[in-house]
Amino acid sequence: MNTTNAVPQTTTPPCDTPEQACDIADIAPSAQRALSAERARDGLMLMGLVRAALGTHGETNLSGGDGGTDAADLGTATANRWARIHALAAAQSLQAISWMGVNTDPALVASVPAAIASVWENEANLTLYRQITFDMARERILAQLSARGISSMPLKGVHTATYYPQPGMRSMSDNDILVGFIERGSDGTWQPVRDTDADERLRRIVIDVMSADGYDISEDTESDTGFIKKPFLSFEMHRMLEMRYRGAIHDYYANPWRRAQPDAADPHLMRWSLEDQYLFHITHMQKHYAIGGCGLRFVVDERVLLDRMGRPDESGESQSEQQSESSESQSKQGGQRQSGADWRYINDELSKLGLTDFERRVRHLAEALFGGARIGNDDAALFLYMLDSGTYGTAEHQQQMRMQRALGENADMPERYARIGRAEGGIDGSGDGDAAADDASTGSGRRMPIAARLRYIWRRLYPERSELVGFYPLFARHPWLIPISPLYRVFVSLRRRPDQLRDELQRLGGRKSSGQ
């Protein structure tokens, strides 16, 4: 990952009291220019609503009350702006928490057009209903798995949603659960049972349990089986986690049970400590970020987790740990501490994962958007990239990143956003931002040489085996078919994703994609 953009160190929040709104001076001048376009302003206003819902302060006002980002300034927003903000909230899966932000001020509620307010409120109500329904369905599934001797560990948003100030604030499209037959290893930690047919036996039992509860299989890969049940329930049952990661991260999660501990009431129900949940949050976010981008819900999760854990100081301790020395003696594997997280442990593990710089950037952006840190060029670049990435990234960003890497660029975001981080212009026309970004090939302002195109085509036709079998289990079961995998994958793309395939070919050929 590109780590040339150092994250500024902030020790004193620019806003010391809830009543004191951050001044425009708290935003770096070139970042001001980058954030001056309407879409960026809409995104910052959306974050203002999220801040209001979370009850945080330190809002950044870009325009002194005329179209700024403070939730209070939204009272003057036009119907068109409200429509854009709501559309952004939907694209970022932030409808519920942003609607709660609207409802912190009766004047804001009155300013939202009735048609938009009706849809927005229904989306918020549905988020709460979905969370309750998911919780009940998951408890039933976990009990059935436990009865069959299967250990399980809910992951990601299942836990994060419970750390928000109230239920129904965080949306979830599915529930992720790690499942397995596990046993104590010689070192006392948990590990998968070493049995040649254990994985297939596990897969069959999970399918039996889910089918008996009315679920249909939505996908079935070497590492995961997905299940759906109308009207909206979706569960991803993971038998392993490392298949979709590479390098140090792949090795780190080769045995995800190693850091887990059983629940006191159910020995088959496992749980990571709060520190390890945070590490996987960063890992999962970076996976999406590196492939095709990730959205602002990850940053909201970051802020909520930081509120839960306590912030680290320069020594690596959490602020609350300094107030309670006894907390340091508590094991990281025994569940979460109310007094604060062990940031020494987190920082050590981030170093092993190779995610130290990424975590620092994300944490600084969360602090900048929610008050307490200066918004700099790197923050602006990261914010705009995430603003344009939907919830889990876009096919356009994925194609641009692949092509930039084929050129040998050590890039971690499309070039048009990286320019902002280097203070080489903005997105408002004051620099070369969008002009070069609209280049029909890489989005980096230059077309791909023939050698780079051939390298790109080869990598697309013949990806690493782990990536191939992770997404196409057919080749895991029948490896002798791998030589013809390019034909199969092209056929699947023509059937399922013809528009994405067309856009990718247009970019490769040096023409603008249909989406531009």
C-alpha positions in Angstrom: 0.0 0.0 0.0 1.2 3.5 -0.7 2.3 5.1 2.5 3.9 8.3 1.2 1.1 10.5 2.7 2.0 10.9 6.4 -0.9 11.3 8.7 -0.7 14.6 10.6 -0.5 14.1 14.4 -3.1 16.0 16.3 -2.9 16.3 20.1 -5.4 19.1 20.8 -8.9 19.1 19.3 -9.6 22.3 17.3 -13.0 22.4 19.0 -12.8 22.5 22.8 -16.5 22.8 23.7 -19.7 21.4 22.2 -20.9 24.9 21.5 -17.8 25.9 19.5 -18.0 25.0 15.9 -14.8 24.3 14.0 -13.6 27.2 11.9 -12.6 26.8 8.2 -9.0 27.3 9.4 -9.2 23.8 10.8 -9.2 22.5 7.2 -6.0 22.6 5.2 -6.3 25.1 2.4 -5.9 22.6 -0.5 -8.3 20.3 1.3 -10.8 23.2 1.4 -10.5 23.4 -2.4 -11.0 19.7 -2.8 -14.1 19.6 -0.6 -15.8 22.6 -2.2 -17.6 20.7 -4.9 -21.3 20.1 -4.3 -21.0 16.3 -4.0 -18.3 16.7 -1.3 -20.5 19.3 0.5 -23.4 16.9 0.4 -21.2 14.1 1.9 -20.0 16.4 4.7 -23.6 17.3 5.4 -24.4 13.6 5.6 -21.6 13.2 8.1 -23.1 16.1 10.1 -26.3 14.2 10.4 -24.4 11.1 11.6 -22.5 13.2 14.1 -25.8 14.5 15.5 -27.2 11.0 15.8 -24.1 9.8 17.6 -24.1 12.8 19.9 -20.6 13.9 18.9 -19.4 17.4 18.5 -16.7 19.4 16.7 -18.6 19.9 13.4 -16.7 21.5 10.6 -18.5 24.4 8.9 -17.1 25.1 5.4 -19.1 28.2 4.6 -20.0 30.0 7.8 -23.6 28.9 7.9 -24.4 29.0 4.1 -24.5 25.4 3.0 -22.0 24.3 5.6 -21.7 20.9 7.1 -23.0 21.4 10.6 -26.3 19.6 11.1 -27.9 22.9 12.2 -27.0 24.5 8.8 -29.1 21.9 7.0 -32.2 23.8 8.0 -31.5 26.0 4.9 -31.0 23.1 2.5 -33.1 23.1 -0.6 -35.3 20.2 -1.7 -32.7 19.2 -4.3 -29.9 19.1 -1.7 -32.1 17.0 0.6 -32.7 14.6 -2.3 -29.0 14.3 -2.9 -28.1 13.8 0.7 -30.7 11.1 1.1 -29.4 9.4 -2.1 -25.9 9.5 -0.7 -27.2 8.0 2.6 -28.8 5.1 0.6 -25.6 4.5 -1.4 -23.6 4.4 1.8 -26.1 2.3 3.8 -26.4 5.1 6.3 -30.2 5.8 6.0 -31.1 4.9 9.5 -28.4 6.8 11.4 -28.7 9.8 9.2 -32.5 9.9 9.7 -31.9 9.8 13.4 -29.7 12.8 13.0 -32.4 14.6 11.2 -34.7 13.9 14.1 -32.4 15.5 16.6 -33.8 18.9 15.6 -37.6 19.5 14.8 -36.6 22.3 12.4 -34.6 19.8 10.4 -37.5 17.4 10.2 -39.7 20.2 9.0 -37.3 21.2 6.3 -37.1 17.8 4.6 -39.6 17.5 1.8 -42.5 15.2 2.8 -41.9 12.6 0.1 -38.3 12.2 0.9 -39.0 12.2 4.7 -41.6 9.4 4.2 -39.1 7.1 2.3 -36.2 8.0 4.7 -38.3 7.2 7.8 -39.5 3.9 6.3 -35.8 3.0 5.6 -34.9 3.7 9.2 -37.8 1.7 10.5 -36.8 -1.2 8.2 -33.2 -1.1 9.5 -34.5 -1.7 13.1 -36.9 -4.4 12.0 -34.1 -6.1 10.0 -31.7 -6.0 13.0 -34.3 -7.5 15.3 -35.2 -10.2 12.8 -31.6 -11.0 12.1 -30.9 -11.3 15.8 -33.7 -13.8 16.4 -32.9 -15.8 13.3 -29.2 -15.9 14.3 -29.9 -17.1 17.9 -32.0 -19.9 16.5 -29.3 -20.9 14.0 -26.4 -20.8 16.6 -28.4 -23.0 19.0 -29.0 -25.6 16.3 -25.4 -25.6 15.2 -24.3 -26.0 18.8 -26.6 -28.9 19.2 -24.8 -30.6 16.3 -21.4 -30.0 17.9 -20.4 -27.2 15.6 -18.6 -24.2 17.1 -19.6 -20.8 15.7 -18.4 -17.2 16.0 -20.4 -14.2 14.7 -18.2 -11.7 12.9 -18.0 -8.0 11.8 -21.3 -6.1 11.9 -23.1 -8.5 14.2 -21.0 -7.2 17.1 -20.4 -3.7 15.8 -24.1 -2.9 15.6 -24.4 -3.6 19.3 -21.8 -0.9 20.1 -23.9 1.9 18.5 -25.8 4.1 21.0 -29.1 2.4 20.3 -30.5 -0.4 18.2 -31.4 0.2 14.5 -28.7 2.7 13.8 -26.5 0.4 11.7 -27.7 -1.4 8.6 -26.6 -5.0 7.7 -27.2 -6.8 4.4 -26.2 -10.1 5.9 -24.7 -11.9 9.0 -21.3 -13.4 8.8 -20.6 -16.4 11.0 -17.4 -18.5 11.3 -18.2 -22.2 11.8 -16.0 -25.2 12.5 -15.2 -28.3 14.5 -12.5 -27.1 16.9 -10.3 -28.6 19.6 -7.6 -27.4 22.0 -4.1 -27.4 20.6 -0.9 -28.3 22.4 -0.4 -24.6 23.2 -3.8 -24.3 24.8 -5.4 -22.3 22.0 -8.3 -23.4 19.8 -7.7 -24.9 16.3 -9.8 -26.7 13.7 -10.1 -30.5 14.1 -7.4 -32.2 12.0 -9.6 -34.7 10.2 -9.5 -35.3 6.4 -13.2 -35.2 6.0 -14.1 -32.6 8.7 -14.6 -29.7 6.2 -17.0 -31.6 4.0 -18.8 -33.0 7.0 -19.1 -29.5 8.4 -20.4 -28.2 5.1 -23.1 -30.9 4.9 -24.3 -30.3 8.5 -24.5 -26.5 8.1 -26.5 -27.0 4.9 -28.8 -29.4 6.7 -29.3 -27.0 9.6 -30.0 -24.0 7.3 -32.2 -26.0 4.9 -34.3 -27.3 7.8 -34.9 -23.7 8.8 -36.1 -22.7 5.4 -32.9 -21.3 3.8 -31.8 -21.7 0.2 -28.1 -21.8 -0.9 -27.1 -18.6 -2.6 -23.4 -19.4 -3.2 -21.1 -22.3 -2.3 -17.4 -21.9 -2.5 -14.4 -23.7 -1.1 -14.4 -21.5 2.0 -18.0 -20.3 2.4 -21.6 -21.2 1.9 -24.2 -18.4 1.6 -27.9 -18.8 2.5 -30.9 -16.6 1.9 -34.5 -16.7 3.1 -37.2 -14.4 2.0 -37.9 -11.6 2.5 -34.3 -10.4 3.3 -32.4 -12.8 5.6 -28.9 -13.6 4.4 -26.2 -15.5 6.2 -22.6 -16.2 5.1 -21.2 -19.3 6.9 -17.4 -19.2 6.7 -15.4 -22.4 7.2 -12.2 -20.4 6.9 -11.3 -16.8 6.6 -7.9 -16.7 4.9 -9.0 -17.6 1.4 -9.7 -14.1 0.3 -6.5 -12.6 1.8 -2.9 -12.7 0.8 0.5 -12.5 2.3 0.7 -11.7 6.0 -3.0 -11.3 6.4 -3.6 -14.8 4.9 -1.1 -16.3 7.3 -2.5 -14.4 10.3 -6.1 -15.7 9.8 -5.1 -19.2 8.8 -6.4 -20.3 12.2 -8.9 -17.6 13.3 -10.0 -19.7 16.3 -6.6 -19.2 17.9 -7.6 -15.9 19.5 -11.2 -16.9 20.4 -12.6 -17.9 23.7 -15.9 -19.7 24.5 -19.0 -18.0 25.9 -19.6 -18.8 29.5 -23.2 -20.0 28.8 -22.4 -22.0 25.6 -19.0 -23.6 25.0 -19.7 -23.9 21.3 -20.3 -20.1 20.9 -16.9 -18.4 20.5 -16.0 -14.7 20.6 -13.0 -12.6 19.9 -11.9 -9.9 22.3 -12.8 -6.3 21.5 -9.2 -5.8 20.3 -9.4 -8.7 17.9 -12.7 -7.5 16.6 -11.2 -4.2 15.9 -8.3 -5.8 14.1 -10.6 -7.8 11.8 -12.7 -4.6 11.2 -9.5 -2.9 9.9 -8.6 -6.1 7.9 -12.0 -6.4 6.3 -12.1 -2.7 5.5 -8.7 -2.8 3.9 -9.7 -5.8 1.7 -12.6 -3.8 0.2 -10.5 -0.7 0.0 -7.8 -2.3 -2.0 -10.1 -4.1 -4.4 -12.5 -1.4 -5.4 -13.0 1.0 -2.5 -15.1 1.0 0.6 -17.8 3.4 1.9 -18.3 5.8 4.8 -20.1 3.2 7.0 -16.7 1.7 7.7 -15.6 5.1 9.0 -18.7 5.4 11.2 -18.0 1.9 12.5 -14.4 3.1 13.2 -15.7 6.1 15.3 -18.2 3.8 17.2 -15.4 1.3 18.0 -13.0 4.1 19.1 -15.8 5.4 21.4 -16.1 1.9 22.8 -12.3 1.2 23.1 -10.8 4.6 24.1 -8.3 6.4 22.0 -4.6 5.5 22.0 -2.1 8.1 23.0 1.4 8.4 21.6 2.7 5.6 23.9 0.2 3.1 22.5 -2.0 3.0 25.6 -5.7 3.9 25.6 -6.6 7.0 27.5 -8.8 5.0 29.9 -6.0 2.5 30.5 -3.9 5.4 32.0 -6.6 5.8 34.6 -6.8 2.2 35.5 -3.5 0.3 35.7 -5.2 -2.9 36.8 -6.8 -3.2 33.3 -3.5 -4.1 31.8 -3.4 -7.4 33.7 -6.6 -8.6 32.1 -6.2 -11.1 29.3 -7.0 -9.9 25.8 -8.6 -13.3 25.1 -11.1 -13.1 27.9 -13.6 -10.7 26.3 -13.8 -7.0 26.1 -12.7 -4.6 28.9 -15.0 -1.8 29.8 -12.0 0.3 30.9 -10.4 0.5 27.5 -8.6 -1.5 24.8 -5.0 -2.7 24.9 -3.5 -0.5 22.2 -0.1 -2.0 22.7 -1.5 -5.3 21.6 -3.4 -3.8 18.7 -0.4 -1.9 17.4 1.8 -5.0 17.6 -0.8 -7.1 15.7 -1.3 -4.3 13.1 2.4 -4.4 12.4 2.2 -8.2 11.9 -0.7 -7.6 9.4 1.1 -4.8 7.6 -1.9 -2.5 8.3 -0.3 0.1 10.6 -0.4 3.0 8.2 -3.9 2.1 6.8 -5.3 1.9 10.3 -3.8 5.3 11.2 -5.2 6.9 8.1 -8.7 5.5 8.8 -8.6 6.5 12.5 -7.5 10.0 11.6 -10.3 10.4 9.0 -12.8 9.3 11.6 -11.5 11.8 14.1 -11.4 14.5 11.4 -15.0 13.9 10.3 -16.4 13.7 13.8 -14.3 16.4 15.4 -11.0 16.4 17.1 -8.5 16.5 14.2 -7.6 18.8 11.4 -8.9 17.8 7.9 -5.8 17.6 5.7 -5.2 16.7 2.1 -4.9 13.0 2.9 -8.2 13.1 4.8 -9.9 14.9 1.9 -8.6 12.3 -0.7 -9.6 9.4 1.4 -13.0 10.9 2.2 -13.8 11.6 -1.5 -12.7 8.2 -2.6 -15.0 6.6 0.0 -17.8 8.9 -0.9 -17.6 7.7 -4.5 -17.3 4.0 -3.5 -20.8 3.1 -2.4 -20.8 0.7 0.6 -18.4 -1.9 -0.6 -16.6 -0.4 -3.6 -17.5 0.0 -7.3 -16.6 -2.0 -10.4 -15.2 1.3 -12.0 -12.7 1.7 -9.1 -11.8 -1.9 -9.2 -11.0 -1.7 -12.9 -9.0 1.5 -12.5 -6.9 0.0 -9.7 -6.1 -3.1 -11.7 -5.0 -1.0 -14.6 -2.8 1.3 -12.5 -1.2 -1.7 -11.0 -0.6 -3.2 -14.4 1.4 0.0 -15.1 3.5 -0.8 -12.1 2.1 2.0 -9.9 2.1 1.3 -6.2 -1.3 2.9 -5.8 -3.9 2.4 -3.1 -6.6 4.6 -4.7 -7.4 5.8 -8.2 -5.1 8.6 -9.3 -7.7 11.3 -9.4 -8.1 11.0 -5.6 -4.4 10.5 -5.0 -3.7 13.9 -6.6 -5.8 15.5 -3.8 -3.7 13.8 -1.2 -0.6 15.2 -2.9 -2.2 18.7 -3.0 -2.0 18.8 -6.8 -5.5 20.1 -7.4 -9.1 19.6 -6.5 -12.3 18.3 -7.8 -13.8 21.7 -8.3 -11.9 22.6 -11.5 -9.2 24.7 -9.7 -6.6 22.0 -10.4 -6.2 19.2 -12.9 -8.3 16.8 -10.8 -11.1 15.5 -13.0 -9.7 16.4 -16.4 -7.0 13.8 -16.2 -9.1 11.4 -14.2 -11.5 11.0 -17.1 -8.8 9.4 -19.2 -10.5 6.4 -20.8 -7.9 3.9 -19.8 -6.5 4.1 -16.2 -8.0 7.2 -14.8 -4.4 8.3 -14.1 -4.0 10.7 -16.9 -2.1 8.4 -19.3 -3.0 5.5 -21.5 -1.7 2.0 -21.0 1.3 0.9 -23.1 1.0 -2.3 -25.0 3.2 -4.2 -22.6 1.1 -3.1 -19.6 -2.1 -4.1 -21.4 -0.8 -7.5 -22.1 0.3 -7.9 -18.5 -3.2 -6.8 -17.4 -4.9 -9.3 -19.7 -2.7 -12.1 -18.5 -3.4 -11.4 -14.8 -7.1 -11.1 -15.5 -7.2 -14.4 -17.4 -5.0 -16.3 -15.0 -5.4 -14.9 -11.4 -3.7 -16.6 -8.4 -5.0 -20.0 -7.6 -6.3 -18.9 -4.2 -8.3 -16.2 -5.8 -9.7 -18.4 -8.5 -10.8 -21.3 -6.3 -12.2 -18.8 -3.7 -14.7 -17.4 -6.2 -15.1 -20.5 -8.4 -15.3 -23.7 -6.2 -15.7 -25.7 -9.4 -11.9 -25.4 -9.9 -11.2 -26.5 -6.3 -13.1 -29.7 -6.9 -11.8 -30.2 -10.4 -8.3 -28.6 -10.6 -7.7 -30.2 -14.0 -10.2 -27.7 -15.4 -8.1 -24.7 -14.4 -6.4 -24.3 -17.9 -9.9 -23.6 -19.4 -10.9 -21.3 -16.5 -10.6 -18.1 -18.7 -13.3 -19.4 -21.0 -15.6 -20.3 -18.1 -15.1 -16.9 -16.4 -15.7 -15.0 -19.6 -18.9 -17.0 -20.1 -20.0 -16.3 -16.5 -19.3 -12.6 -17.0 -21.3 -12.4 -20.2 -24.3 -13.9 -18.4 -24.1 -12.2 -15.0 -22.1 -8.9 -15.5 -22.2 -7.9 -19.2 -22.1 -4.2 -18.5 -19.0 -4.5 -16.3 -17.3 -6.6 -18.9 -18.1 -4.1 -21.6 -16.8 -1.2 -19.5 -13.6 -3.0 -18.7 -12.9 -3.8 -22.3 -13.6 -0.2 -23.3 -11.2 1.1 -20.7 -8.6 -1.4 -21.9 -9.1 -0.3 -25.4 -8.6 3.3 -24.5 -12.2 4.6 -24.6 -14.4 6.0 -21.9 -16.6 3.5 -20.2 -20.4 3.8 -20.6 -20.6 5.0 -16.9 -18.5 8.1 -17.5 
